[in-house]
Amino acid sequence: MTTSPFGRVVTAMVTPMTPDGAVDAQGVAAVVEHLIATGHDGVVVNGTTGESPTLSSAESIAMVETVKRAAGDRLAVTAGVGSNNTAHAIEMAAAATRAGADALLVVSPYYNKPTQAGLLAHTRAIADAAKLPILLYDIPGRTATPFAVETLIALADHERILGVKDAKGDLWAASEVMAATDLLWYSGADEQNLAHLAQGAHGIVSVVGHVAGRDYADMIAAVDAGDLATAREIHHRLIPVTNALMSTSQGAIMAKAALVELGVISHATVRLPYVEGPAEHLEVVRAGLAASGIGGAA
């Protein structure tokens, strides 16, 4: 596998919490060790799966410090610093850099719905102020504002904007940008990992990777080798666990439940507005893990 500032087998990491809702530093370190042991070379902290909307700025920066301390140089640590307030995003980028992040994740502004001209100016302002490589995060289902093809092509000229985490679901738009730029492309939706890799994506930023890191490392290696039959076999085998984590409730909730089931963390606590799933959801997780051949404590 080649290297990049972000890694190739990357998971958008949950933020483990104690039953009272505090960030569980011991659990954070345990998840980092689990991800390293299961084939990851990168991790995203303070993404949506990390419940970033409910973490304070201080907690977000502490997460970067804790993950970097646990990972050392074994994982590329990309810190989510995106905001719908450009000045705040610039402040968070600087703080994450001081905390030891290797790269930054910048999502399109949510709720205030800027124009593409505004999105371009917002992103360039962050990149101009930043000192680390930037991975853009395109997920209009959460932000309401997509990065248009033309916007991504324009942003590719910036020396620090090096990649895109694509959760837009538009494979043709991804093809257009990959053909026109040298941006490192990452599938940001596990259902489309194989499709993105087959058309030239560099890697994945996963939720299911919490439990299927080795499988995704093997999928990437198979695509690199031109062995699409093996890559398809992995893709098909992971359908049950992907459905269990991504289609039952909400990814962060289900990923934490799966990590508890595998013995990686002790508690599946989430913060409001998330709530833990009912017992029947845990049964779905168990069935999905078993059907995909995933099990045993880390």
Secondary structure, DSSP 8 states (H G I E B T S, - for coil): ----TT-SEEEE----B-TTS-B-HHHHHHHHHHHHHTT-SEEEESSGGGTGGGS-HHHHHHHHHHHHHHHTTSSEEEEE---SSHHHHHHHHHHHHHTT-SEEEEE---SS---HHHHHHHHHHHHHH--S-EEEEE-HHHHS----HHHHHHHTTSTTEEEEEE-S--HHHHHHHHHH---EEEE-SGGGHHHHHHTT--EEEESTHHHHHHHHHHHHHHHHTT-HHHHHHHHHHTHHHHHHHHSSS-HHHHHHHHHHHTTS-S-----TT-----HHHHHHHHHHHHHTT--S--
